[in-house]
Amino acid sequence: MKISNFIVILYELLKIIVGETMSITLIILIVLIIIILIAIVGLYNGLVTARNKVKNAWAQIDVQLNRRADLIPNLVETVKGYAGHEKTVFEDVTAARAGLMNANGVKEISEANNQLSSTLKTLFAVAENYPELKANENFKELQAQLAQTEDKIAYSRQFYNDTVLMYNNKCQTFPSNIFANLFGFKEADFFEAAGEARSVPKVEF
C-alpha cells in the first residue's frame, strides 16, 4: 500500500470515529503523529532484527571455534607420539587453545584465535619433519577435520562481518542512529584476522 493511500484511509477513518466536529487541522495532526509513531516502531524493530542477526552469525562462529578447540588435544597427542621432544610447541598450542577457550568478547576472541592459528602453523611445521606421522591415519583424519573446520570458520567470519556491517550502518546513519543511541544499541565489533593469521593454517601435505 502506498503511503498516500494509507494517509487517505487513515484520515477517513478518523473522520468516521470522531465525526465532522473535529477540525481538519487536528485530524491531519493526529495522522502525522500516527505516521511518526509507526516510523519509530519500524526503525526500532529494524535495529532489533539487525542486532539479532549479528548474534546469530556470531553463534555460528562460536560453534566452529569450539569444534576446532575440541580437535586440538587429540591432534597434539598424536603429534607428541612421534615428536615428544618438541615440548615448547605443544605447550604453546595448549596455552593458545586455553586462551581461546577463556577469551570473552569478539575482539579478545579474535586475538586469541589468531594466536592459536599461529601456533598451529608451528605444530604442522614440526609434523612436516616426520614422514611416519604424516602417514598416520589418525593424524590424517584430524588433519582433514581441522581443514574443514578452518574453512567453515573463514566462511562464518565473512558472513558475520557482513552482518555486523549492516547493523553498524543502521547504528550510524540517520535517522536510525538517533534511536540506536536513545535505546542503547551499541555498534558490534568485527571478527578480524590480523597479520599472518589472516591465512588459514596449512594442514595439507
VMD Tcl script that draws the C-alpha trace (Angstrom):
set ca {
  {0.00 0.00 0.00}
  {1.32 3.43 -0.95}
  {1.87 5.95 1.85}
  {-0.50 8.43 0.20}
  {-3.29 5.83 0.13}
  {-2.58 4.93 3.74}
  {-2.86 8.57 4.80}
  {-6.17 8.99 2.96}
  {-7.62 5.84 4.56}
  {-6.38 6.88 8.00}
  {-7.87 10.35 7.53}
  {-11.26 8.94 6.52}
  {-11.25 6.54 9.48}
  {-10.58 9.37 11.87}
  {-13.43 11.35 10.37}
  {-15.77 8.43 10.94}
  {-14.54 7.86 14.51}
  {-14.54 11.46 15.72}
  {-17.19 12.81 13.40}
  {-17.17 16.06 11.48}
  {-16.87 18.13 14.66}
  {-13.08 17.77 14.78}
  {-11.21 20.25 12.62}
  {-9.31 19.12 9.57}
  {-6.12 20.55 11.05}
  {-6.43 18.42 14.17}
  {-7.18 15.30 12.12}
  {-4.11 15.93 9.96}
  {-2.03 16.41 13.11}
  {-3.24 13.10 14.52}
  {-2.49 11.38 11.21}
  {1.05 12.77 11.24}
  {1.60 11.67 14.84}
  {0.43 8.15 13.99}
  {2.73 8.02 10.96}
  {5.68 9.18 13.06}
  {4.93 6.54 15.70}
  {4.75 3.85 13.04}
  {8.10 5.03 11.63}
  {9.68 4.93 15.10}
  {8.42 1.39 15.69}
  {9.75 0.36 12.28}
  {13.20 1.82 12.98}
  {13.36 0.21 16.41}
  {12.27 -3.18 15.10}
  {14.83 -2.89 12.30}
  {17.61 -2.30 14.83}
  {16.46 -5.25 16.96}
  {16.32 -7.51 13.90}
  {19.80 -6.45 12.77}
  {21.25 -6.97 16.24}
  {19.69 -10.44 16.48}
  {21.21 -11.34 13.10}
  {24.63 -10.34 14.44}
  {24.11 -12.56 17.50}
  {23.06 -15.47 15.29}
  {26.04 -15.01 12.97}
  {28.38 -14.95 15.97}
  {26.84 -18.15 17.30}
  {27.87 -19.88 14.05}
  {31.48 -18.77 14.55}
  {31.40 -19.88 18.17}
  {30.30 -23.37 17.16}
  {33.20 -23.75 14.74}
  {35.76 -22.32 17.16}
  {34.65 -24.81 19.81}
  {34.82 -27.65 17.31}
  {38.39 -26.71 16.40}
  {39.33 -26.43 20.07}
  {37.93 -29.94 20.61}
  {40.12 -31.33 17.84}
  {43.37 -29.85 19.13}
  {44.04 -32.07 22.19}
  {43.85 -35.22 20.06}
  {46.00 -33.59 17.41}
  {48.64 -32.61 19.96}
  {48.68 -36.10 21.48}
  {49.06 -37.68 18.05}
  {51.99 -35.45 17.11}
  {53.51 -35.91 20.56}
  {53.64 -39.65 19.94}
  {56.15 -39.06 17.14}
  {57.84 -35.85 18.27}
  {57.67 -35.94 22.04}
  {60.78 -33.78 22.43}
  {59.04 -30.75 20.84}
  {57.80 -29.74 24.26}
  {57.71 -25.98 23.65}
  {55.50 -26.35 20.60}
  {52.96 -28.47 22.46}
  {52.93 -26.06 25.39}
  {52.36 -23.10 23.05}
  {49.47 -24.79 21.28}
  {47.88 -25.88 24.56}
  {48.26 -22.40 26.03}
  {46.81 -20.78 22.90}
  {43.84 -23.16 22.99}
  {43.23 -22.32 26.65}
  {43.47 -18.63 25.78}
  {40.77 -19.01 23.16}
  {38.50 -21.00 25.45}
  {38.83 -18.37 28.20}
  {38.51 -15.32 25.95}
  {35.44 -13.08 26.16}
  {34.11 -10.60 23.65}
  {34.64 -10.53 19.91}
  {37.93 -8.61 19.98}
  {39.51 -10.79 22.65}
  {38.33 -13.99 20.98}
  {39.60 -12.71 17.62}
  {43.07 -12.08 19.05}
  {43.12 -15.45 20.82}
  {42.03 -17.18 17.61}
  {44.84 -15.52 15.68}
  {47.33 -16.68 18.31}
  {46.04 -20.24 18.07}
  {46.27 -20.17 14.28}
  {49.89 -19.08 14.56}
  {50.81 -21.87 16.96}
  {49.04 -24.45 14.79}
  {51.25 -23.43 11.89}
  {54.27 -24.21 14.05}
  {52.80 -27.57 15.05}
  {52.26 -28.58 11.43}
  {55.74 -27.37 10.55}
  {57.06 -29.82 13.15}
  {54.89 -32.60 11.72}
  {56.45 -31.94 8.32}
  {59.69 -33.42 9.63}
  {58.14 -36.81 10.49}
  {57.05 -38.92 7.46}
  {55.66 -41.63 9.73}
  {53.44 -39.09 11.44}
  {52.13 -37.74 8.13}
  {51.22 -41.28 7.13}
  {49.36 -41.95 10.39}
  {45.65 -42.47 9.67}
  {44.52 -40.78 12.87}
  {46.67 -37.75 12.09}
  {45.36 -37.55 8.54}
  {41.75 -37.72 9.79}
  {42.35 -34.99 12.35}
  {44.11 -33.01 9.67}
  {41.10 -33.27 7.35}
  {38.62 -32.36 10.07}
  {40.69 -29.35 11.06}
  {40.91 -28.20 7.45}
  {37.12 -28.44 7.09}
  {36.61 -26.53 10.33}
  {39.04 -23.79 9.24}
  {37.07 -23.39 6.02}
  {33.83 -23.07 7.99}
  {35.41 -20.52 10.32}
  {36.54 -18.43 7.35}
  {33.07 -18.56 5.80}
  {31.36 -17.82 9.11}
  {33.72 -14.90 9.73}
  {32.83 -13.35 6.38}
  {29.11 -13.79 6.99}
  {29.40 -12.38 10.48}
  {31.38 -9.33 9.34}
  {28.86 -8.63 6.56}
  {26.05 -8.82 9.13}
  {27.94 -6.53 11.51}
  {28.46 -4.03 8.70}
  {24.72 -3.83 8.01}
  {23.92 -3.49 11.72}
  {26.59 -0.84 12.30}
  {25.32 1.12 9.32}
  {21.92 1.27 10.99}
  {23.55 2.47 14.21}
  {25.46 5.20 12.38}
  {23.08 6.50 9.72}
  {20.26 8.98 10.17}
  {17.55 8.68 11.44}
  {18.07 5.21 12.92}
  {21.23 6.38 14.73}
  {19.03 8.62 16.91}
  {17.04 5.65 18.14}
  {20.17 3.48 18.40}
  {21.64 5.99 20.86}
  {18.32 6.50 22.60}
  {17.68 2.79 23.19}
  {21.27 1.74 23.84}
  {22.10 -0.12 20.62}
  {25.91 -0.40 20.55}
  {27.97 -0.98 17.43}
  {29.26 -4.55 17.10}
  {32.93 -5.48 16.73}
  {34.21 -7.12 13.57}
  {35.86 -10.53 13.85}
  {39.20 -9.83 12.25}
  {42.22 -11.88 11.37}
  {45.44 -9.93 11.77}
  {48.86 -10.26 10.22}
  {49.94 -13.74 9.21}
  {46.87 -15.20 10.92}
  {44.77 -13.91 8.01}
  {45.67 -17.11 6.16}
  {44.26 -20.45 7.19}
  {46.86 -22.72 8.84}
  {48.27 -25.14 6.31}
  {47.08 -28.64 7.09}
  {47.67 -30.38 3.80}
  {50.83 -32.22 2.91}
}
mol new
graphics top color blue
foreach p $ca { graphics top sphere $p radius 0.5 }
foreach p [lrange $ca 0 end-1] q [lrange $ca 1 end] { graphics top cylinder $p $q radius 0.2 }
display resetview
